[in-house]
Amino acid sequence: MDRARKTIHESRVTLSALMGPQDANAHGNVHGGVIMKMVDEAGALVAMRHARMPVVTVAIDSMTFMEPILLGNLVMCNAELTYVGRSSMEVRVEVTAENPLLGQSKVTNSAYLVYVALGADGHPAAVPELIYETPEQQARAEQARQRQAYRKQQRDRESRETI
């Protein structure tokens, strides 16, 4: 049985929120955990829209905060699929902070996250294949395959070390 096929743009998501006092850390900037939660939510929404079933987060690659995010900034998490396996999906999320009064924005960080779709029985389930429409999408998919191979290698090494 052939799996359905979908394009990247069919599941893209932008999650936006205005950062207020409830989001502050001890330095008066936005707490990194607030941004990490938004990134995970945006990524999960992309994966759910693609799979049309529940997903769980299985990996988050390193997330480096290159710029502080200030209170009063509008934070936008732009998320899209980069790669799809049988039941797993890699999503790239880019975070942009905008000062809405000045109209100035900057990319503050990005991350790659991996989700697995769960069927009605709670086990991993097959998801639609991903159609790559541009050379850039194909290049990102190849980079994602390399990241997946590295993650698998790390997971296998860690499981051998715990035995």
N, C-alpha and C positions, 0 to 999 in steps of 0.2 A: 504494500500500500504506500503510495507516494504521500509525503507530507506536504501540507500547504506551503506556499511561499509568500513572503511579505517584504516590502521595501523598508528601508530605514526610516523614511519620513512618515510612515504610517503609525509609528509609535513614539515619535519625538515628544518631549515634554519640557516646558519651562515652568518651574515652580518659583514664585516670587513672594517675598514678605518684607514688610517694613520693620527695621530693627528698632526696638524700643528699650526702655529701662529694664524690662524683665529679661532682656537678652544680654545684659552687661556682665562682664567679669570684674575682678578687683581693680583692673587698670582703667576701667571705663570704656573699654572697647567691647565688641561682641564676643561672647564666649565661644571658643572653638567647637565645643560640643553642640551648640545650637546649629552651627554651620554643618557639622558632620551629620546631624540628624536630618537636616534639609537635603543634603546630598544623598543620603540613603533613601529617603522618601522619593526623591525625584527619580533615582535609579530604579527603585522598585516599581514605580508607576510605569516606566518605560517597559520593563520586563513583563509586567502584568498585561499591558496593552498589546504587546506582541504575542504572548502566550495565551491570553484570555483565560488564565487560571491563576490561582495563588502562587506566590514565589517566596523563597527564603533567601536571605543574604548568606553567601558562603565565603566570600573574600572581599576585602577592601585593600587595594594596593595603597602604598604610602600616600599620605595627603600632607603636602607642605604648604603652609600658609605664607605666601610671598609678600602679602600686604595686610595691614590691619583693616578690619571692617569696623566702621564707626557707627555709633548710635545715630539714628536718623537716616542711615543709608537704606536704599532699596536693594535687597539681595536677590539675585536671579540665578537659579541653578538650571543651566541648559543641558539636557541629557538626551543621549541617543545611543542606540546599539552600535557596537563595533564588530561583534562576532556572535554567532550562535552555533552551539554544538547540538547534541541530540536533545538534552534537557537543560543545558546550561546556557546562559546568556551573559556576555560582557557588555557593560554600559560605561560610556565615558560621560562624566559630569564636569562641566566647567562652571565655576562660580564667578560672577561679576557683581561688584558693589558699585552702586550709583548714588551720587549725591543729587537728589531730585531737585534741589534748589539751584544748583549750579549747572546741572546737566552733564557733569563729568562722571565717567565710569572707568573702572579698571578691573582687569581679571585678577582675582586674589588667589585662586588655587584651582586645581583640577584633580580628579581621581578616577581610577578605573575600579569598578565593582563587578562582582560576579554573583549572579542569582541562579537558582535552580527552580524550575516549575514543578509544582506538586499536583498530582492527579487527585481524584476523589478519594483514593485509598491512602493518601498522605505520602506516597512514594514518588520519586522523580518520574516525570512524564515528558513525552516527546513534544517539542514545540515546532512551529513552522520554521522552515528554512529562511535564510536571509538573502535577499537579492541586493547585490552591490551594483549601483548604477553609474558610479564615477571611478576614475583611477584613484582618487583620494580615498574613497570608501574601500576600494580593494587593497590599497596600501595599509590602511588602518586595520583591515581584517588580517593581513599577513602579520603585522606587528602584534595583534591580539593572539594569533595562533602561537607566536613565540612566547608571549607572556603566559598563556595557558600551559605550554610545555614546561616552562620554568616553575610555575605553581605546582604542577603535578610532580615534578622532580623534587621540589622542596617538601611536599606532603609525603612522598614515598620515603625520603631520607628521614624525616621526623618520625614516621611510623616505625622505621627500623631502629631508631635510637631509643624508642620507648619500650622495646621488647627486652 
